[in-house]
Amino acid sequence: MAKKPRIVIIGAGMAGLTAANKLYTSTGSRDMFELFVVEGGNRIGGRINTSEFCGDRIELGATWIHGIGGSPVHQIAEKINALESDQPWECMDGFPDEPKTIAEGGFELNASVVDPVSTLFKNLMDFAQRKVAEESVVADARWCSRNGGGNKSLGAYLRRGLDAYWDSRKDFEELGGYGEWSRKLLEEAVFAMLENTQRTYTSAGDLFDLDFEAESEYRMFPGEEITISKGYLSIIKYLASVLPPDVIQLGRRVNRIEWQLQGHHHQQQHVDDSRPVKIHFFDGSFMLADHVIVTVSLGVLKAGTCRDSGMLFSPPLPSYKTDAISRLGYGVVNKLFLQLSPNGNKKPEFPSLQMVFHPSESELRHKKIPRWIRRTASLSPIYNNSSVLLSWFAGKEAVELETLSDEEIINVVSATVSSLLSKPHEETKSENGSNGFCNGNESEVRFVKVLKTRWGSDPLFLGSYSYVTVGSSGADFDTMAEPLPKPPTGVHRPLQILFAGEATHRTHYSTTHGAYFSGLREANRLLQHYHSLIFGFEWRDPLENDIKLHAYICSVWGPIRFWFETFRCPVITSAPTKSRGESSRTEHRITHSSNVVIEILPT
């Protein structure tokens, strides 16, 4: 009996398991394909990884449902009752309502300083993302959009907005009681804090690398943003639950993917002619496939298309594909969880803290506060009165965080937070002239346990999620999604390599629902491909179309019975036979019809 088409999905994350779920559960497809999901790690979920820390459920990867209105993730979570739990979970209270904003030196900032800058930043971002019409946005956003000389980067646009804000306030009252902080320095530092938050949203290490125009293409679902009570991993487990146990294979890290470039398949004898793709694994084994859905991260694709780090594809991907991979941005975002030292039987009362720092190059900075913590924006309990706090890091600081020991992190964060929560104090000069902390009036905060993520150094991911760099565009996401070989008329082996994952979705990149949509897209692409091959013939010439249909189906499934639903006249046919020196022959007799029912016969 001829072989069924074999589909291999690389990666058991959201995109891969969505595709597998769709392919396996679609009507009639269960007997149509051989389906496998190969995963390089020892768990399913990919960049979704629910865990526990100090008795609380936390997310090491994807955390939020970004808008519940129309989100497929929210729909699944509701369906499986994943939005209710007796166990506390991360961000169960949503976003903090009244964060405490404290500037370096222990100065708590009141709303008159923070709110105008926060409103400005929100208006600028709303305008960049086209959430508001130009007529309703503040003059600062309109001015920097019209007079910026063409906004190339989001960072440049935001800074022009801040400059326009200052220019519009020629005379403003200077602040008192904030030590060496002036009003302008404080406003700029609050603005930088908000920029640091935005960096974690986008994964861009520097907002000056983030394309301005692409912001308007990004889409979010309406409604509130929430976390999943039973953990994001519950969505993954649901998608995987329909698959037979042998479909998902863990610990199978892919080393190389060989495919047949159109017009050159005859030169590649290392690929079985019956299955055009050969997947090599790091353990030396291999697997043949008719179709491969690649769902690895953009970071892995970047490394896999760089000759210095080894080529993932053979032959190499076409230049239009590698150019898109190279242009798109892919950053590192890491989360840092810390447990507060217990204080007797008292419940912890740590505030939701927004941290405002002097720039790393400022002479006014405390020298003992390193750059990596200056570039985070907040430190907050994961829910009200939790002893577990969370801080987010992006870019170089996220990468540096991965290299630090737990002891170093605890010491630096404890000292920095203690300094911020103390009463305003004077700086002291150490013997070498560097600024130090005055210890007389600090409110000591101590952490005893730490857990950090390491997405940047994990070889299965090499980062967190994608963004559009200056010089790239949304069109590059469309290019990422194009299957290979590129389908000209009469392609010999179509749809060998398909691509899914958040970095292949033009408007929902960087999100789990973007990954979900991409998995559906590629599963449907294959389903439509086989549907058109089987049912897409025009039956104007019964003999010609019967030959096409019969030759193809028998090459895939072997002996079959099929009939026309209109007449219900069964026809028995066998696989084509070929003798040495003769062309393929088959006996067939088909009456004109337009609706064919197919049944696979036992051999």
C-alpha positions as CSV (number, residue, x, y, z in Angstrom):
1,M,0.0,0.0,0.0
2,A,1.3,3.5,-0.9
3,K,2.2,5.8,1.9
4,K,-0.1,8.4,3.3
5,P,1.2,12.0,3.2
6,R,3.3,12.6,6.3
7,I,3.1,16.0,8.0
8,V,5.8,16.8,10.6
9,I,5.4,19.9,12.8
10,I,8.6,21.3,14.4
11,G,7.8,22.8,17.8
12,A,5.2,22.0,20.4
13,G,4.3,25.5,21.2
14,M,1.1,27.4,20.6
15,A,1.5,27.5,16.8
16,G,2.6,23.9,16.4
17,L,-0.1,22.4,18.6
18,T,-2.8,24.5,17.1
19,A,-1.8,23.3,13.7
20,A,-1.7,19.7,14.9
21,N,-5.1,20.0,16.6
22,K,-6.7,21.4,13.5
23,L,-5.2,18.7,11.2
24,Y,-6.1,15.9,13.5
25,T,-9.7,17.0,14.2
26,S,-10.8,18.1,10.8
27,T,-13.4,15.8,9.2
28,G,-11.8,13.0,7.3
29,S,-8.2,14.1,7.9
30,R,-7.5,11.6,10.7
31,D,-7.1,8.8,8.1
32,M,-5.7,11.1,5.5
33,F,-2.3,11.9,7.0
34,E,0.5,10.7,9.2
35,L,1.0,13.4,11.7
36,F,4.0,14.1,14.1
37,V,5.0,16.9,16.3
38,V,8.7,17.0,17.1
39,E,9.8,19.1,20.1
40,G,13.5,19.8,21.0
41,G,12.8,20.3,24.7
42,N,11.5,18.0,27.4
43,R,8.1,19.7,27.7
44,I,5.3,21.1,25.5
45,G,4.3,24.8,25.5
46,G,7.3,26.5,23.9
47,R,7.3,30.1,25.1
48,I,4.4,29.3,27.3
49,N,5.6,27.9,30.6
50,T,3.4,27.9,33.7
51,S,5.3,27.2,36.9
52,E,5.2,27.7,40.7
53,F,7.2,29.9,43.0
54,C,6.8,30.0,46.7
55,G,3.4,28.4,46.5
56,D,2.0,30.8,43.8
57,R,1.2,30.0,40.2
58,I,3.4,32.1,37.9
59,E,4.1,32.4,34.2
60,L,7.7,32.2,33.0
61,G,6.7,33.0,29.5
62,A,3.4,34.3,28.0
63,T,1.3,36.0,30.7
64,W,-1.6,38.0,29.4
65,I,-4.6,37.6,27.2
66,H,-4.4,40.8,25.4
67,G,-8.1,41.8,25.1
68,I,-10.9,39.3,25.8
69,G,-13.2,40.5,22.9
70,G,-12.7,37.9,20.1
71,S,-9.5,36.4,21.4
72,P,-9.4,32.6,20.6
73,V,-7.2,32.1,23.7
74,H,-9.9,33.6,25.9
75,Q,-12.6,31.5,24.2
76,I,-10.6,28.3,24.9
77,A,-9.9,29.4,28.5
78,E,-13.7,29.9,29.0
79,K,-14.5,26.6,27.4
80,I,-12.2,24.6,29.6
81,N,-13.0,26.6,32.8
82,A,-9.4,27.8,33.1
83,L,-10.4,31.3,34.4
84,E,-11.3,30.1,37.9
85,S,-8.9,28.7,40.5
86,D,-8.6,28.2,44.2
87,Q,-4.8,28.7,44.1
88,P,-3.5,32.3,43.9
89,W,-2.0,33.2,40.5
90,E,0.1,35.9,38.9
91,C,-1.7,39.2,38.3
92,M,-5.0,37.8,39.6
93,D,-5.9,41.4,40.6
94,G,-5.1,42.8,37.1
95,F,-3.0,45.9,36.8
96,P,-2.2,47.9,40.0
97,D,-4.6,50.8,40.5
98,E,-2.4,53.1,42.6
99,P,1.3,52.5,42.1
100,K,3.8,54.4,44.3
101,T,6.3,56.3,42.2
102,I,9.6,56.9,43.9
103,A,12.6,58.7,42.4
104,E,16.2,57.8,43.2
105,G,17.2,59.3,46.5
106,G,13.9,58.2,48.2
107,F,11.7,61.0,46.9
108,E,8.0,59.9,46.4
109,L,6.5,61.8,43.5
110,N,3.0,63.1,43.7
111,A,0.4,63.0,41.0
112,S,1.1,66.6,39.9
113,V,4.5,65.4,38.6
114,V,3.7,61.9,37.3
115,D,0.2,62.3,35.8
116,P,0.9,64.9,33.1
117,V,3.9,62.9,31.8
118,S,1.9,59.7,31.9
119,T,-1.0,61.3,30.0
120,L,1.4,62.7,27.4
121,F,3.0,59.3,26.9
122,K,-0.3,57.5,26.6
123,N,-1.6,60.1,24.1
124,L,1.6,59.7,22.0
125,M,1.3,55.9,21.9
126,D,-2.4,56.0,21.1
127,F,-1.7,58.3,18.2
128,A,1.2,56.1,17.0
129,Q,-1.0,53.0,17.2
130,R,-3.9,54.8,15.5
131,K,-6.2,54.2,18.5
132,V,-7.4,57.8,18.3
133,A,-8.2,60.1,15.4
134,E,-5.8,63.0,14.8
135,E,-8.5,65.5,15.7
136,S,-8.8,64.1,19.2
137,V,-5.2,63.7,20.1
138,V,-3.2,66.3,22.0
139,A,-1.3,69.0,20.0
140,D,2.1,67.5,21.0
141,A,1.4,64.2,19.2
142,R,0.2,66.0,16.1
143,W,3.2,68.4,16.1
144,C,5.8,65.7,16.3
145,S,4.0,63.6,13.7
146,R,3.9,66.5,11.2
147,N,7.2,68.2,11.9
148,G,9.4,65.2,12.7
149,G,10.9,65.1,9.2
150,G,9.4,61.6,8.8
151,N,9.3,59.5,11.9
152,K,11.5,56.5,11.3
153,S,11.6,55.2,14.8
154,L,9.1,55.1,17.7
155,G,11.8,56.3,20.0
156,A,12.5,59.4,17.9
157,Y,8.8,60.2,17.7
158,L,8.3,59.9,21.5
159,R,11.2,62.1,22.3
160,R,10.0,64.7,19.8
161,G,6.7,64.6,21.6
162,L,8.4,65.2,24.9
163,D,10.3,68.2,23.5
164,A,7.0,69.6,22.1
165,Y,5.5,69.2,25.5
166,W,8.3,71.2,27.1
167,D,8.1,73.8,24.4
168,S,4.4,74.3,25.0
169,R,5.2,75.2,28.7
170,K,7.5,78.2,28.5
171,D,6.9,79.2,32.0
172,F,6.5,76.4,34.6
173,E,7.1,76.4,38.3
174,E,10.2,74.8,39.5
175,L,9.9,72.0,42.1
176,G,11.3,72.1,45.6
177,G,12.0,69.4,48.1
178,Y,13.4,66.8,45.6
179,G,17.1,67.2,46.4
180,E,19.1,67.7,43.1
181,W,16.1,66.7,41.0
182,S,14.8,69.6,38.9
183,R,11.3,69.4,37.4
184,K,12.7,68.8,33.9
185,L,15.0,66.0,35.1
186,L,12.1,64.4,37.0
187,E,9.8,64.6,34.0
188,E,12.4,63.1,31.7
189,A,13.1,60.3,34.2
190,V,9.4,59.5,34.5
191,F,9.1,59.5,30.7
192,A,12.1,57.1,30.5
193,M,10.4,54.8,33.0
194,L,7.4,54.6,30.7
195,E,9.7,53.9,27.8
196,N,11.3,51.1,29.7
197,T,7.8,49.6,30.2
198,Q,7.2,49.9,26.5
199,R,10.4,48.1,25.8
200,T,9.1,45.0,27.6
201,Y,5.8,45.2,25.7
202,T,7.7,45.2,22.3
203,S,10.9,43.3,23.2
204,A,12.9,46.1,21.5
205,G,16.0,46.8,23.5
206,D,16.0,50.4,22.2
207,L,12.8,52.1,21.0
208,F,15.0,54.0,18.5
209,D,15.2,50.6,16.7
210,L,11.4,50.2,16.6
211,D,9.7,51.2,13.4
212,F,7.2,54.0,13.8
213,E,4.9,53.2,10.9
214,A,4.5,49.6,11.9
215,E,2.9,50.6,15.2
216,S,-0.3,51.5,13.4
217,E,-0.6,47.9,11.9
218,Y,-0.4,46.1,15.2
219,R,-3.8,45.1,16.5
220,M,-5.2,44.2,19.9
221,F,-8.5,42.7,20.8
222,P,-11.0,44.9,22.6
223,G,-11.8,44.4,26.3
224,E,-9.8,44.0,29.4
225,E,-6.5,42.2,29.6
226,I,-6.4,39.3,32.0
227,T,-4.3,36.4,33.1
228,I,-5.4,32.8,33.1
229,S,-6.2,31.4,36.6
230,K,-5.2,27.8,35.9
231,G,-2.2,28.9,33.9
232,Y,-1.5,29.5,30.2
233,L,-0.3,26.0,30.0
234,S,-3.9,24.8,30.4
235,I,-4.5,26.1,26.8
236,I,-1.6,24.1,25.5
237,K,-2.7,21.0,27.3
238,Y,-6.2,21.3,25.8
239,L,-4.8,21.6,22.3
240,A,-2.6,18.6,22.8
241,S,-5.3,16.5,24.5
242,V,-6.9,15.3,21.3
243,L,-3.7,13.9,19.8
244,P,-2.7,10.2,20.2
245,P,0.3,9.7,22.6
246,D,2.7,8.9,19.8
247,V,2.1,12.1,17.8
248,I,4.2,14.4,20.1
249,Q,7.8,13.4,20.4
250,L,9.9,15.3,23.0
251,G,13.6,15.6,23.1
252,R,13.9,15.6,19.3
253,R,15.9,18.8,18.5
254,V,16.3,19.5,14.8
255,N,19.7,20.0,13.4
256,R,19.0,20.4,9.7
257,I,16.1,20.3,7.3
258,E,16.7,19.1,3.7
259,W,14.2,20.0,1.1
260,Q,13.9,20.0,-2.7
261,L,14.4,23.4,-4.3
262,Q,12.1,23.6,-7.4
263,G,14.0,22.5,-10.5
264,H,16.8,20.9,-8.5
265,H,15.1,17.9,-6.8
266,H,16.8,15.5,-9.2
267,Q,20.3,16.6,-7.9
268,Q,19.5,15.8,-4.3
269,Q,19.9,12.1,-4.0
270,H,20.0,12.3,-0.2
271,V,16.2,13.0,-0.1
272,D,13.9,10.0,-0.6
273,D,12.0,10.6,-3.9
274,S,8.8,9.5,-2.2
275,R,9.0,12.1,0.5
276,P,10.8,15.3,-0.4
277,V,11.9,16.6,3.0
278,K,14.4,15.0,5.4
279,I,14.7,16.2,8.9
280,H,18.0,15.5,10.7
281,F,18.1,15.5,14.5
282,F,21.0,16.2,16.9
283,D,21.0,12.6,18.1
284,G,21.8,11.4,14.5
285,S,18.4,10.1,13.6
286,F,16.2,11.5,10.8
287,M,12.6,11.6,9.6
288,L,11.2,11.9,6.1
289,A,8.2,14.0,5.4
290,D,6.0,15.3,2.6
291,H,5.3,18.5,4.5
292,V,7.0,20.2,7.4
293,I,5.5,23.1,9.4
294,V,8.3,25.0,11.0
295,T,7.2,26.9,14.1
296,V,10.6,27.6,15.7
297,S,11.2,31.2,17.0
298,L,12.5,34.0,14.8
299,G,15.7,33.9,17.0
300,V,16.3,30.3,15.9
301,L,15.6,31.1,12.3
302,K,18.1,34.0,12.5
303,A,20.8,31.7,13.9
304,G,19.8,29.0,11.4
305,T,20.3,31.2,8.4
306,C,23.7,32.6,9.6
307,R,26.6,30.7,8.0
308,D,28.7,31.3,11.1
309,S,26.3,29.4,13.4
310,G,25.4,26.6,11.0
311,M,22.6,26.4,8.4
312,L,19.3,25.0,9.4
313,F,18.1,24.5,5.9
314,S,19.6,22.7,2.9
315,P,19.6,24.1,0.4
316,P,19.6,27.5,2.1
317,L,16.4,29.5,2.1
318,P,15.9,31.9,-0.8
319,S,17.3,35.4,-0.3
320,Y,13.9,37.1,-0.1
321,K,13.1,34.8,2.9
322,T,16.4,35.3,4.6
323,D,16.3,39.0,4.1
324,A,13.0,39.2,5.9
325,I,14.3,37.1,8.7
326,S,17.4,39.4,9.0
327,R,15.4,42.6,8.9
328,L,12.8,41.8,11.5
329,G,13.6,42.4,15.1
330,Y,13.6,39.8,17.8
331,G,14.4,40.8,21.4
332,V,14.9,39.4,24.8
333,V,12.4,40.0,27.7
334,N,13.0,38.3,31.0
335,K,11.0,38.2,34.2
336,L,12.5,38.4,37.7
337,F,10.6,37.0,40.7
338,L,11.8,37.7,44.2
339,Q,10.4,36.5,47.6
340,L,10.4,39.0,50.4
341,S,12.0,38.0,53.6
342,P,9.3,37.1,56.1
343,N,8.5,39.6,58.8
344,G,7.1,37.5,61.7
345,N,3.4,36.7,61.2
346,K,2.7,40.0,59.5
347,K,1.4,40.0,55.9
348,P,3.7,41.7,53.5
349,E,2.7,45.2,52.6
350,F,5.0,46.0,49.8
351,P,3.7,48.7,47.4
352,S,3.3,48.4,43.7
353,L,6.5,50.4,43.0
354,Q,7.4,52.5,40.0
355,M,11.1,53.3,40.0
356,V,12.5,56.5,38.6
357,F,16.2,56.7,38.1
358,H,18.8,59.1,36.9
359,P,20.3,58.0,33.6
360,S,23.3,55.7,33.8
361,E,25.6,58.4,32.5
362,S,24.4,61.1,35.0
363,E,26.8,62.4,37.6
364,L,23.9,62.6,40.0
365,R,23.3,58.9,40.0
366,H,24.1,56.6,42.9
367,K,27.1,54.6,41.7
368,K,26.1,51.5,43.5
369,I,22.9,51.1,41.5
370,P,24.0,49.2,38.3
371,R,22.6,49.9,34.8
372,W,20.7,46.7,34.6
373,I,18.3,47.7,37.4
374,R,18.1,51.3,36.3
375,R,16.4,50.1,33.1
376,T,13.6,48.3,34.7
377,A,10.4,50.3,35.5
378,S,8.6,48.6,38.3
379,L,8.7,46.0,41.1
380,S,5.3,44.9,42.3
381,P,3.6,42.0,44.2
382,I,2.2,39.5,41.8
383,Y,-1.2,40.0,43.6
384,N,-2.3,42.0,46.6
385,N,-0.4,41.2,49.8
386,S,1.7,38.5,48.0
387,S,5.3,38.0,49.3
388,V,6.4,37.4,45.7
389,L,7.4,40.4,43.7
390,L,7.9,40.7,39.9
391,S,10.0,42.9,37.7
392,W,10.4,42.9,33.9
393,F,13.6,43.5,31.9
394,A,14.3,44.0,28.2
395,G,17.2,44.2,25.8
396,K,20.8,44.2,27.1
397,E,19.7,44.4,30.7
398,A,17.6,41.2,30.2
399,V,20.6,39.5,28.7
400,E,22.8,40.6,31.6
401,L,20.3,39.5,34.1
402,E,20.8,35.9,32.9
403,T,24.5,36.0,33.7
404,L,24.1,37.2,37.3
405,S,24.1,34.9,40.3
406,D,21.1,34.7,42.6
407,E,23.2,36.2,45.5
408,E,24.2,39.2,43.3
409,I,20.6,39.9,42.3
410,I,19.3,39.6,45.8
411,N,22.0,42.0,47.2
412,V,21.6,44.6,44.4
413,V,17.8,44.6,44.5
414,S,17.6,44.6,48.3
415,A,20.0,47.6,48.5
416,T,18.3,49.5,45.7
417,V,14.8,49.1,47.0
418,S,15.8,49.8,50.5
419,S,17.3,53.1,49.3
420,L,14.2,54.0,47.3
421,L,11.8,53.3,50.2
422,S,13.9,55.2,52.8
423,K,13.3,58.8,53.6
424,P,15.1,61.3,51.3
425,H,18.7,61.4,52.3
426,E,21.9,63.2,51.4
427,E,24.6,61.4,49.4
428,T,27.9,60.7,51.0
429,K,31.2,60.5,49.3
430,S,33.4,57.4,49.7
431,E,37.1,57.6,49.9
432,N,37.4,57.0,46.1
433,G,35.0,59.9,45.4
434,S,32.1,57.8,44.2
435,N,28.6,58.3,45.5
436,G,27.3,55.9,48.2
437,F,24.2,55.4,50.3
438,C,23.8,57.0,53.6
439,N,22.8,54.1,55.9
440,G,21.3,56.1,58.8
441,N,17.7,56.4,57.5
442,E,17.2,53.6,55.1
443,S,14.2,51.3,55.4
444,E,15.7,47.9,54.9
445,V,14.1,45.5,52.5
446,R,15.5,42.0,52.1
447,F,14.8,39.3,49.6
448,V,15.5,35.7,50.3
449,K,14.7,33.8,47.1
450,V,14.9,34.6,43.4
451,L,13.7,33.0,40.1
452,K,14.6,34.5,36.7
453,T,13.8,33.5,33.2
454,R,16.6,32.9,30.6
455,W,14.9,33.2,27.2
456,G,17.9,34.8,25.6
457,S,20.4,32.0,26.3
458,D,17.9,29.1,25.8
459,P,19.0,27.5,22.5
460,L,15.5,26.5,21.6
461,F,14.3,30.1,21.6
462,L,17.2,32.6,21.7
463,G,14.9,35.3,22.7
464,S,11.3,36.2,23.5
465,Y,9.2,37.7,20.6
466,S,9.4,39.7,17.4
467,Y,9.0,43.4,16.5
468,V,9.4,45.6,13.4
469,T,12.7,47.3,13.2
470,V,13.5,50.5,11.3
471,G,14.2,49.3,7.8
472,S,11.7,46.4,8.1
473,S,7.9,46.5,7.6
474,G,4.8,44.5,8.1
475,A,5.3,43.0,4.7
476,D,8.3,41.0,6.1
477,F,5.8,39.1,8.3
478,D,3.9,38.2,5.1
479,T,7.1,37.0,3.6
480,M,7.9,34.9,6.6
481,A,4.6,33.1,6.2
482,E,5.2,32.1,2.5
483,P,5.6,28.4,2.0
484,L,8.4,26.8,0.1
485,P,9.0,26.1,-2.7
486,K,7.4,29.2,-4.0
487,P,4.4,27.9,-5.9
488,P,4.7,28.6,-9.7
489,T,2.4,26.7,-12.0
490,G,3.2,23.0,-12.0
491,V,5.4,22.9,-9.0
492,H,6.8,19.4,-8.6
493,R,6.7,19.1,-4.8
494,P,4.4,21.8,-3.4
495,L,4.2,22.9,0.3
496,Q,7.3,21.2,1.5
497,I,8.2,23.8,4.1
498,L,5.5,25.9,5.8
499,F,6.1,28.5,8.4
500,A,4.0,29.4,11.5
501,G,4.6,31.2,14.8
502,E,4.0,34.7,16.1
503,A,6.7,36.1,13.8
504,T,4.6,35.1,10.7
505,H,1.5,37.2,11.6
506,R,1.4,40.7,10.3
507,T,-1.0,42.3,12.7
508,H,-0.8,40.0,15.8
509,Y,3.0,39.4,16.0
510,S,4.5,38.9,19.4
511,T,1.3,37.4,20.9
512,T,0.0,33.9,21.7
513,H,-3.1,34.5,19.6
514,G,-0.9,35.5,16.7
515,A,0.8,32.2,17.0
516,Y,-2.6,30.5,17.3
517,F,-3.9,32.1,14.1
518,S,-0.7,31.2,12.2
519,G,-1.0,27.5,13.2
520,L,-4.6,27.5,11.9
521,R,-3.5,29.2,8.7
522,E,-0.9,26.6,7.9
523,A,-3.1,23.7,8.8
524,N,-5.9,25.1,6.6
525,R,-3.3,25.6,3.8
526,L,-2.6,21.8,3.8
527,L,-6.2,20.8,4.2
528,Q,-7.2,23.0,1.3
529,H,-4.3,21.7,-0.8
530,Y,-5.5,18.1,-0.4
531,H,-9.1,19.0,-0.8
532,S,-8.4,20.7,-4.1
533,L,-6.3,17.8,-5.3
534,I,-9.1,15.3,-4.5
535,F,-12.2,17.3,-5.3
536,G,-10.9,20.2,-7.4
537,F,-11.1,18.6,-10.9
538,E,-13.7,19.8,-13.4
539,W,-15.5,16.7,-14.7
540,R,-16.0,17.9,-18.2
541,D,-13.9,15.1,-19.6
542,P,-14.5,12.0,-17.4
543,L,-11.7,9.9,-18.8
544,E,-9.0,12.6,-18.5
545,N,-10.1,13.7,-15.0
546,D,-10.5,10.1,-13.8
547,I,-6.9,9.4,-14.8
548,K,-5.7,12.4,-12.8
549,L,-7.8,11.6,-9.8
550,H,-7.1,7.9,-9.8
551,A,-3.3,8.3,-10.4
552,Y,-3.0,10.7,-7.5
553,I,-5.2,9.0,-5.0
554,C,-3.7,5.6,-5.6
555,S,-0.2,7.0,-5.2
556,V,-1.2,8.3,-1.8
557,W,-3.6,5.7,-0.4
558,G,-3.3,2.6,-2.5
559,P,-6.4,0.6,-3.4
560,I,-9.6,2.5,-2.9
561,R,-13.3,2.3,-3.6
562,F,-15.1,5.5,-4.7
563,W,-18.5,6.2,-6.1
564,F,-20.5,9.1,-7.4
565,E,-23.0,10.3,-4.8
566,T,-25.5,11.2,-7.6
567,F,-25.7,7.7,-9.0
568,R,-24.3,5.6,-6.1
569,C,-22.6,3.4,-8.6
570,P,-19.6,1.7,-6.8
571,V,-16.4,1.4,-8.9
572,I,-13.5,-0.9,-7.7
573,T,-10.1,0.2,-8.7
574,S,-6.6,-1.0,-7.9
575,A,-3.3,0.9,-7.7
576,P,-1.6,1.6,-11.0
577,T,0.8,-1.1,-12.1
578,K,4.0,-0.6,-14.1
579,S,6.0,-3.3,-15.9
580,R,9.6,-2.8,-16.9
581,G,9.7,-0.7,-20.0
582,E,6.0,0.1,-20.0
583,S,4.1,3.2,-18.9
584,S,1.8,3.1,-16.0
585,R,-1.6,1.5,-16.7
586,T,-4.8,1.2,-14.9
587,E,-8.3,-0.1,-15.6
588,H,-11.0,2.4,-14.9
589,R,-14.5,3.3,-15.9
590,I,-16.1,6.4,-14.4
591,T,-19.4,7.9,-15.2
592,H,-19.7,11.7,-15.4
593,S,-20.5,13.3,-12.0
594,S,-19.4,16.1,-9.7
595,N,-19.4,14.6,-6.2
596,V,-17.1,11.7,-5.3
597,V,-17.1,9.7,-2.1
598,I,-13.9,7.8,-1.3
599,E,-13.3,4.8,0.9
600,I,-9.9,3.3,1.6
601,L,-9.9,-0.5,1.2
602,P,-7.9,-2.9,3.4
603,T,-4.9,-4.4,1.7
